[in-house]
Structure formats: structure tokens, C-alpha cells
């Protein structure tokens, strides 16, 4: 191994160590220096005394691997034109993606933990195809969120329904014609156009059948993690049926999609939005707004299940990152 290769290898090791240490610090601050977590532990202690609540909590926890598996299947589909990875590696990539997402606002760095798991595929192209999966998940969130908003507001129903149908329709048309994004290359400065042309072509990699499969998985994931939320709401004895719980949950998710946050404040932001939406909904249904804090605890526990635990697992997988490949030495 020549000196340049040794320097690159050493740099890669240092970067991995920094990622692990920084990840541990972020999780430590969120889990052990967080008043919201203290509230969660208090509520959790009183809730798990009943068998029913414990079953709901365990059921929500056991759905986490399925949630990640579905995202892994979706990621494998997105990557197929770039690199054909097996399901297991795709599954592991989701963990490292969740970990890398901790370091960026709204977890936007999720794709970094995925693309550095690739063996051969072009990383820039892989980063760009995440737009396809991200748009599919956004359509699921927006579609169900807008339907929930109609029930939530319960005024001007005709106008709201027309607006929702138009928005969902436009998003679906854009998604199933995502290849038109390659024409946005005209925004790139002339001197970079030739170099970037092949990257914009990635949006032509998918036919409508493949796009439909990715969208279907996105909707399945949406209903899976919202069902986890419902289970945890029931675990904390909030008196809402599945349908009546899904309305404020869906409204919460569409709001969370547009509200900026950083990882350190995520529990607080997520909890605050949940309380705001649920307290309003509980009042509409003549239910005591005091259950709002139970919803806050359910939301915090869901974050621990779907983000914190996978992030910890992802930290142990950072050794698999390939920042530099052998042909780059």
C-alpha cells in the first residue's frame, strides 16, 4: 500500500470515528438530557402496568423491522439501474441512512448513509434517485394528510375537497412523469452541462410500473408507521378509535413535513405539533384535552422506536462505509 493509500485509509478511519462520537453525543443529549423524555418515562411507568398497554407498546416496537424492511425494498428498487444490491445490504443501508440523517435539519442527510454503502454504483446518481423515493413518500403523506384535513376542518367541504383532489392529482402527474426533471438541466451553468447530463438522465430510468411499485410501498410504509402511532396512543389510554386517531395523526405528519427542525429539537417540535393538533381534535370530539400530554408521550416513544434505536444500530454499521474505493487510491 503506497503512502497516498495509507493517508486515505487513515482519513477514512478518522471520519468514521468522528461520525460515531458525534452520533453518540446527539443521542445522549436527546435521550438523557431531555425533560420530554422524563415526562415520557413517567407516563410509561404508569401505562405498562396494564397488560393491554404493554401489548400495544410491544406491537408498535415489533413493527419497526417491518417498516425498515419496506424502506429497504423501496431503496433496492430505486437503486436497481445504478447498482444491484441484495435485500440484506439494502436493509442495513436504511439503518446507516437514519444515522446520517441525525446530522442534518429535517434528517435531509439520510441519503449519505445509504450511498456510502455502495460498492460500485455512481454515488451522485444514487443521491439523485433518492428524489424518486422521497417524492413517493411525500405524495403518501400529503394525500392522506389532505384527506384528514377535510375531516378536521369540517367546513367548506366542497372547496377543500376540490383543492385536495387538484393537489394530489398534480403531484401524481408530476411523479409518473418524473423523467421531465432531466429537462431542468437548463438551470445548470453552461460549463457544467456536459458533466451533469448523465446525472439528470437518472430520472428516465424508471417506467410507470416501477414508479407505481415504489409509490405503493410508500403508502404501505405510511399506514404502517401511522398504525404504530395509533397503537401507542391506545397504550396511553387515549380514547380514540383508529379512524378518529388517524385524522390528527395525518394532520401532524403533513405539518411536520413543512416545519423545519434539527435533530436536537426534534422530539420537542414533534411533540408540540402533536399536542397542538390533538388538543384541537379532542375538543372537537368532546374529549378532555388533558390527553394531549399522553399523545406527546406516544409521539416521543414512536421517535425512540423508529429513529433513536435504528440510529444506534446504524452507528455500529458505520465501519461498512466506503468513502473511498480502491480505484480511487
Secondary structure, DSSP 8 states (H G I E B T S, - for coil): --HHHHHHHHHHHHHHHHHHHHHHHHHHHHHHS-HHHHHHHHHHHHHTTSHHHHHHHHHHHHTHHHHHHHHHHHHHHHHTTT----HHHHHHHHHHHHHHHTTSGGGTTHHHHHHTT-SSS-HHHHHHHHHHHHHHHHHHHHHHHHHHHHHHH-SSHHHHHHHHHHHHHHHHHHHHTGGGGGGGGGGS-HHHHHHHHHHHGGGGS--HHHHHHHHHHHHHHHHHHHHHHHHHHHHTT----HHHHHHHHHHHHHHHHHS---GGGHHHHHHHHHHHHHHHHHHHTT--GGGHHHHHHHHHHHHIIIIIHHHHHHHTTGGG--SS-GGG-
